[in-house]
Amino acid sequence: MMALDAAVAAVGLSPAAAALSSVCSAPSCAKFGSASTSTFIRGSSSVLNRLCLESPPPLAPRRREHGVAARAQSGRVNAAVVVAEPPKLSKVEKWNGSKRLQTQVAPVAQDVKTIRSLDWDRDRFDIEFGLSDGTTYNSYIIEGDKLAIVDASHEKFRDLYLSTIKDQIDVSTIDYIIANHTEPDHSGLIPDLLELAPNAKVVGSKVCIQFLQNLVLRPFESIVMKGGDTLDLGKGHVLEFVMAPNLHWPDTMFTFDRGAGILFTCDAFGMHYCSEAVYDEEVLNLVPHYRFYYDCLMRPNARSVIQALKRVGSMDFGIIATGHGPLLRYNVPDMVSKYEGWSRQALEKQLASVAVLYVSDYGFSDRLSQALARGLTKTNCGVEMMDLNHADSQELIECVGRSGAVVIMAPPSSGPANKSVTTLFAAVKPGKQPLLIAESYGGDDEPVDTIFQRFLALGVSAPLPPLRVKGEPTEATYQFYEEAGTDLGQLLTQKKAIAEKKANLPMDVATAIARVSGGLYVVTAFKGASRGAMIASWVSQASFKPLGITIAVAKDRAIESLMQVGDSFVLNCLEEGNFAPLMKHFLKRFPPGADRFEGVDWTPATNGSPVLKNGIAYMECTVQSRMETPDHWITYAEVTNGNVLKPEGKTAAHHRKVGNYY
């Protein structure tokens, strides 16, 4: 323990410490309410266990506060009378030998049940580098005079899900299968349901039904819904459909059960979090997962979030039945306000706009484009995502016309998406709109070099080479695409960002705050196949028991994605008088996907992250909570191990001349 104490002692005072200290002593730390603007940060039994931070007002329009929020707070949810029946859990089954799968049945309202497929050990989901608490796939049964299923489950749950639903209903009597979204984790078992209920009609958006025709591969009856259309199931369950494209696929819609006061949203308002809790009772633990999920999947579509919220603004719902994680029941106003506030802030902070053009239902185009979009949004770039398979040529031209840059995911060699790219040759402005071309790994990609060279011949600039995928995408591939998005975003926003920093801080204040000195450190992190590193100076010890530190991490840092709650990293202390080589190396601008540790002498810590042999001390840390500031995340981490490598060494100090630069 003495070695650990000595290692922590190498950490000096930083601006982050002062900020966090003032927050912890604020009266707001004791405040909480379902409609409060307080933000809870997930914590351990440490000093930050119940840290409550005052966040900016959610900017929700007044009408919403008097509508959805007020109705939810009053507890009046129309006919949503929940049967006093405890949730039922199936036996645990193993998938691929070790991954635990289980189903859970629970009442939601009168005539409404959920079947939650609990994927306890799923450790990666699409563009997110890791899941610390698994995920769920939520399906729903509505038993009116007509029987309806809302969304299904992942095909890995085939036996468990079908066995569970057969215990609840006579599957052959299903009248409607409502598909809010056709991503395989929600629609993978729709073909199985149709085999058991061949007379069932599939209900979805126009794009949804088109996708399902490719999935089911046999004729089935369908009903295409438009915004405002209704379907009466009887017993008061009148379903109203709300089109919510790009949340996060172009096929997405919401389903509102007027009688039960339930809004079924599939991916929107969800999170990757698996527990036996059906609802959002443990909001303290949920907010970091809820925010990370929003940042990955919804922030790139912030404008679409605002549009969807306007469409449901007058609806009287008290429960949000999500597709992943717990259903929202106890904190609906606060959680909805967070989505609205985050989305408005993303649009207000926008320094540039980028059109990301992808191909739905083709290879990994949609997932890889989401990773690119997440990288762009980390630099305060607005993103407008458009599906080349279904884009109207005029809409495509207008989208490109209002964008500062264009990202094109390679389409298949034939079909509507390929024809849409032909439209782009005339739409992209030579010399004014940077272009990025990326492979989709769909098996029949139009060669990226062919597309790239044709745009270059037209005088279009391409600051980054085409992105290539050598094999089925892994965590490293998603990191590669996200970093490419961040690089493109930084190129577009750098001048404006620097100008804003100068304008927002008077010079006398800037020179005064620069007198707050810090040390010099390298943060290193490995997570699966993903790896990252950064130079840090805003570092401070934050607690004694347990030993804890804070690090301020800029939102556009590549390593930020590897420092979520539950993640591990190593803090390496650099030596006074001997820090230049390591500092020079890690301050380099690495191309997307590059190995930050090539040529660096290191050894793995017990948590897997690199210990730099030329440092003087190191600490192994686990992220416990994060506090958001306008441009940084202040990360609180518990120090679990560490040692001093050079007892005679002193930590290098970092002194600045002005406070609006590092």
N, C-alpha and C positions, 0 to 999 in steps of 0.2 A: 504493500500500500504506500510505503514511503516513496517508491519509484513513481507511482502514479501521482502522488501529491507534488513531487518535484517537477514532473512533466507539466502538470496543470499550472504550476507556479511560473512557468516560462511564458504564459499568456499574459499580455499587458492590457491596460484599460483602453477601451475604444469608444467611439460615438455610440455604438449599438448598446453598450452597457448602460450609459446614461439614459438613453431613450427607454430601454426596457425597465430600468429602475423607476423612472417617473411614472410609467404606466402601471407598474405593480402597486404603487402607493396611491393611485388615483381612486376616488370613490366609485368610479364606474366598475371597478373590479368586483363589486358585490352585487351588480345589477343583472337581472335577467328577466325576460318576459317573452311570450310568443311573438309579440309584435315589436319587440325592442330592436334597436339597431346595433345592439352589442353582438360581437362576434366571439364565439368560443373557440379556443385553440386546444386541440387534443393534448393531454399531458399525462405524465406518469404520477407517481406519488410524490413527486418533487415539488419544489416551491411553485412551479408553474402548473400544478395539477389542475387547478380550477381557474386558470388565468382567463380573465374576460376583458377583451380589448374593445374600446370604443371605435367603431368603424365609421366611415363617412355615411351620411344619410343615404338610404337606398334609392333616392330620387324617384320613388314610385309616384305615379300621378295620383292626385287626391281622390279621383273617382275610384281607384282601386282600393284605397284604404277604407272607403265607405262601402265598397262592394264586397269582393271576395274576402278581404281581410276581416271586415266587420262581421260578416255572416259566419265565417269560420270561428271567430272569437266567441260569438254568442252561443256556439254549440248547436245551432239549429241546422240540421243537415237533412231537410225534407224527410224522406221515409227511411233514412239510414239507421235502422234499429238493428244493432248487432245481436245475434243470438248468443246467449251465454254458453259458449261451447269452447273448450280449450283447443289450441292447435294440436294436430295429430302428426307425429313424425313417423316416417317409414324406417325400416332398418337401413343401416349404412351399407352401401355396396362399393366395391373398388373398381376403378377404371384405370386401365393400363397398369394394373398391379398394385398401385399405391395411392391414387387420387380418390379421396372419399366423396361419394355422391349420396344424396339423401333428398327425399321430398317431404314437404310440409303442407298440410291442408289446414286452412283457417277461415272462419267466417269473416266477412268484411261488412256486410249490411244484409238487410232482409233479402233473401233470394240470391245473394252474391257471395261466392267463395273464391279464395285464391289457392292455386297450387303453386307453391314456390319450389323450384328445383335448386337445392343448395349445393353449390360447387365449392366445397370447403377449401380445397387446396390448389385452385387455379392460380398460377403465379404470373401469368402474362395475359394481357387482353389487348389485341390490336396494337394501337400506337402507344399505349402506356407501357413503360418499361417493366413494371412489376406490380403485382397486387399483394399487399401485405395481409389482406383478410379475405381472400377469395372473392366470389361473386354469387349472385343468384339470377335465375331466369324466371320471371313471374308470369303466370298464366291465370286466367280468370274464367269462372263459370257464372252465367246469369240465367236463373231459372224463372222466366216469366211463363206466359202461356206457350211461348216459343222458347226453345233452348239455344243459348248462344255461348260460344267459347271466344274469349278475347285473347289473342296471341297464344302461342304454343310454347315450345321449349327447344332446347338444343338436342341434336340427334344423339349425343352421348347418353342422354337420359331416356332413350327410347323405352326400354323395358320398365324402368321405374315410373316414368310419367304415365305411360299407357295403363299400367297396373293400377296406379293411383286414381286416374280419372275414371276407370271402370268401376272402382269401388264407390264412386260418388254419383255417377249417372249411368243411364243406358246410352252408351256412346252412339249406337245406331240411330238414336232419335234426335241427334243434333240437327238443328235447323240452319244455324248460321255459324260460320267461322270468321271472326272479324280479325283482319290482319292490319294492325296499325303501322307495321313496318316489316319488311321482308328479309332483313339480315338473318343469316342462318341460325343465330342463337335464339331467335324468336319464332322463326317460321320452319325450322328444320324438321319438325314433326307434323306439319300440316299435311303432307302427302299421306302419312300414316293415319291421320284422323279421317281423311277423305276415303281411304280404303275401308275404314270401319263405318263411316257414315256417307255412303256414296250419294245420297240425296241432299246433303248439306250444300248450302250456297256460301261461297267465299265472298266476303264484303271487304272492299278496300278502295284506295284511290286508283285512278287510271294507271299510273306508273306501277303501283303495287301489283295490280292484276297482271300486267305485262311481265313483271319479274317472276311472279308465281307460275305463269305458264311455262317458263323455262325451267322452273324447279320441279313442278309436278309431273311434267312430261306425259300428261294424258288429259283428255277433255274434262272439264268440271264446270258446274254452273257458277256464275259470278254476278255480283252487283257492283257496279262502279259508282262510288259516292263522290259528290261534290260538296264544297263547303256549305253548311246549312241544311243539307239533306237529313232526313230522319228515318228511323226504323222503329216501329212499335212492336215490342216483344210481349206486351200485355202485362197485367198486374202493376201498371204504372211505370214500367221500365221503357220509356221512350228514349231511344238513343239518337243523339245529335252529333253530326260529324264535322270536324274542324280540320281544314287542310293546314298542315304545318311542315311544308317542304324544307329540306336541309337541316332538320333536327333529328338525326344528322344525315339522313339520306333523302333523296328527292321524292321518295314515295310516302314519307311519313304523314300520318294524320293522327289527331286525337279523337277519342270517343267519349262523349259526355252522357252519362245516365242521369236524366233529369229526375227520375223518381228517387233514386238512391243518393243523389248528390255526390256522385263519384266521377272524377275526370281520369280516364285511362290514357296515359301519355307515352307508353313504351319507354324509349330511351330518355326523353326529356325529364328533368327533375330526379333522375336516378343517380346511382352511385355503385361502384364495385365494392360491396361490403357484405359479407356473409355472416349471419348470426341467426339464432332461433327467435330473436325479437322480430315480430311481424311488422311492428310500427316503429316510428322514430322517437321512442322514449329517450334513448341515450344520445341526445343531440350533441353533447359535448364530444363524443367519439366520432360522430358522423360528419361534422362540418369539414374537416380536412379532406375526407374522401369525396364529399359532395363538391367541394371547390376544385379538386384536382380533376374530377370527371368533367366538370363544366369547362375548365381551361382546355382540356384535351379535345373535347368533342363539340362543345357548344359555343365557346368564345369565337372560333373562326366564323361562326354563323350568327354573330351577335345581332345583326340587323333582322335576321329571321326570327330570333328569340323575341325581339320587341314586337314584331308583327303578330306572332302567335299569341303573345300575352294580350294584345289588343283584342284579338278575336275571341278570347275566353273571358275578357274583362267583365262582362255582364252575367256570366254563368254562376249559378248558385251551387258551388261545390265545397265540401268540407273535407274530402279525402282525395288525394292524388294517388292513383294506383299505377305505380311505376313498373318498368320492365326489369330493372335491376335494383337490388338492395331492398331496404325496408319501404313499406308504403308510408306516405306522409299523411299524418292525421293530427298530431298534437302541435306541430309547428308550421302549418301550411302558410299563414301570412308571412312569417319571417323567411321561409325558404323561397317563396315566390318573389318576395322583395329582393332577396339576394340575387336571384337570376336577373331581375330587372335592373337592379343597381349595377351589377357587374357588366351587363350588356351596354347600358348607357355610358358607363365610364369608359368602356373599350372604344365606343364610337367617339366620345368626346376627346379622348387622348390620341386619336388616330393621326399619325403624321404622314402616312402615305396609304394608297390603296392598291391592292394586287388582285388580279383575276386569276383564280386557280381553276383550271379547266380539266376535268377528269372524266372517266368513262365508267358509268355505273354498271354493276353486274359483269365486270370484266377483270379477271385476274385479281391483282392486288391494287388496282388503280385507286379505288376509293380510300382504302386504308393508308396507302402511301401518301396520297394527296392530303389526308387529314394530318399526317405527321409533318408534312411541309407547311401546312397552314398553321399548325401549332407553333412551329419555329418562327413564322412570320409575325404572329400575334404577340410573341414575346418581345418584339421590338416596336410595339405600338403601331404595327401596320394593320389596316383594315383589310379584310379578306372577303371577296365575293366568289363563292364557289358555284360553278355551273357544270351541269352534266352534258357532255358532248353528244350523248345518245339521244337526248330529248330537247336539246336547245333549239329554239327557233332562230333562224339565221339573223333576223333583225335584232332579237334580244342579245344574241352573241356579239354582234357588232357594237351595240350600245354598251354592253358590259365592258368590253375591251376599251371602248372610247373613253370611259370615265376612270380607267385604271392607270396607275403609274408604272406598272410592270405586269407581265403576263407569265404564268406558269402553265405549261402544257404537258399533261400526262400522255404518253404515247398511246394512240388508239390502235385497235386491230387493223390489219391491212385492208379490210373492206368493211362496208356497212355505214350507217349514218354518222357515227363519230368520226370516221375517216373523212367523210364529205364535209363535216363541220370544220375540220382543220384547213381544208381548202379555202373556206370563207375567211379564215384568219390571215392568210397570206396578204389579203388586201386590207384587213382591218388594223393590224398592228402598225404603229407609226415608226418608221425607220429613224434611228438616232434619238428618239424620245422615250421609248418604252423598252427597258431591259427585258430580256426573254430568258426563261429557263426551261429546258426540255428534260423530261425524266421518263425512264422506263416504267411500265406498268406490271411487268412480269405476268403477262396474260397468255403466253404461249404462241401468240400470233401478232406481236407488236410490230407496228410500222417502224422500221429502223430509225433510231433517234438521230443517227448521223445524217440520214436523208432529210429529215425534217429540219435539223439544225443547219445544214449547208444551204438549204433553200431560203431560210430566213436570213442567213448571213449574206447571201447574194442580193437580197433586197435592201441591205444596209441596216438591218436590225442588230442592235448590240446584244451580246451574250456575255455577261461578266463572269459566269460560271460555266464550266464544261458540262455536257449532258450527264445526268445521273444514271448510272447503270446498276443493274441488279444481277449478281452472278449466280444466285440460287434462290430457293424459296426464302422469302424475307424472314429475318430473325430480329431479335432485339437490336443487334448492331445495325441492321438495315434501316430500321425505323429511326434510330439515333442519327444515322447518316443523312437521312432525308430531313429530319428536324433541323439538324445543324446547317444543312444547305438553305433551308428556309430562313433561319436566323441570319446567316451570312448575307443573303439577298436583302432581307429587311434592314440590316445595319447599313448596307450600301445606300439604300433609299432614304433612310431617316437620319443618318449621322449628322449632316449639316444642321438640320432643324433641331435635333436633340441638343447639340452643343450650343446653338444659339439660345435655346430655352433655358439651359443651365446658367448661361451668362446673364440673361435678362431677369431671371427669378431671384437672384441673390446679389444684393448690393455689395460693392467691392470691399467696403470696410467690414461688413459681416463675414464675407468670404475669407478675408485674411485672418479674422479673429477665430473663426471655427477651425481654420487650418492648424491652429496651435494645439488642438486636441490630437495628440500623437498616438500612434499605434505601432505594433510590431510588424514583422514580415513573415508570412507563413505560406505554405502550399497545402491546399485542400485536395486530397486524392480520393477517388471513389470508383469501385468496381461493382457492377450489378449485372450478373449474368454475363452476356457477351458485350455489354456496354461499359465504357470506362470514361473517366473525365478527370480534369485537374484544373485548378485555377490558383493564381496568386491572391492572397487575402491579407488585408491589413486591419479591417474593422472587426476585430476579434477581442473577446473579453471573457474572463471567468464570470459566471452568473450565479452559481450556487455552491454551497459547501456540502450539503447532504441531500441528495446525492451530488457528487462533483459534477458540475455542469458548465458549459460554455455557450456563448452566443456568437454567431457569425452572420454578418450582413452579406447576402448574396444578391447581386443584381438580377433583375427578372430576365434579362436577355442572355444570361450566362448559360452555356450549354450544360454545365454541371448541375444547374438548378433542377433538372428533371430527375437527377439521381439523389436528391436530398429532400425527398418527401418524408412525411411522418413514418417512422419505422425503418427508414433506410440507414445504412451504416457508412461511415467514411473515416478517414484518418486526417488529423491535423498535424502537419509537419512544421516544426519551428526552424527557421533559417538562422545561420550564424552571423553575428556581427563581424564585418570585415571579410566574410567568405560567402556572401549570398549571391554575388553577381552572376556566376554561371547558371545557377538554377533559376534565378529570377529572369534572366535573359531568355532561357529556354522556354519557360512557361508563359512568358508574355508574347511569344510569337503568335502570329495569326495562323492557326492550323487550318488546312483545308477540311471540308466536311468528311468525317469518318476517319481522319488521320489518327495514328497511334501517338498520343501525347507523351508516351514514356519511352519511345525509341531513343536510344543513346543515353538514357538516364539509369544510374545504378540504384536499384531498389530491391526490396524483399517484401513478400506478402505479410501483412499483419494477420492476426488470428481471425479478423473479420473479412479477410480477403483483399482489402485495399492496400495500395503500396505505401510502404515505409521508405522514405528517401534516405539512403545511407549517408549522404552528405549533410543531412540536417543534424541539429543538436539534441532534439527531443521529438517525441511523437505521442499522440493520444488517439486511441480508438474510440469512436463516438457513435451513438445511436440517436437519430433525430426523434425528439419527443413532441415538439410543437413548433409552430411557425406563426410569426406576426407579420402582417402585410403593411408595408409603407407604400407611398406612391411609386417608387422605382426599385425597391429592394424587398426581399424577404428576410426578416430577422429570424434566424434558425436557432432554436434552443436545443442542445444535444447533451445527453448524459455521457460522461466519460467513463467507459467501462474497462479500459486497460491503457497502459502507456509506460514509457520509460525514457530516461535521459541517456542519449548516446555519447555525448561529450560533456562530462561534468564540469569542465573548466570553461565551456562555451557560454556566451551570452546571446540572448535573442536580439536579432537585428532590429533597430528602431526605424520607423518611417516618419519623416517630417515633411510637411507640405508647405507651399507658399500660399495657395488659395484653396478654399474648401469646396469649390464646385468641380474639382477633379480629384482622382485618386492620388 
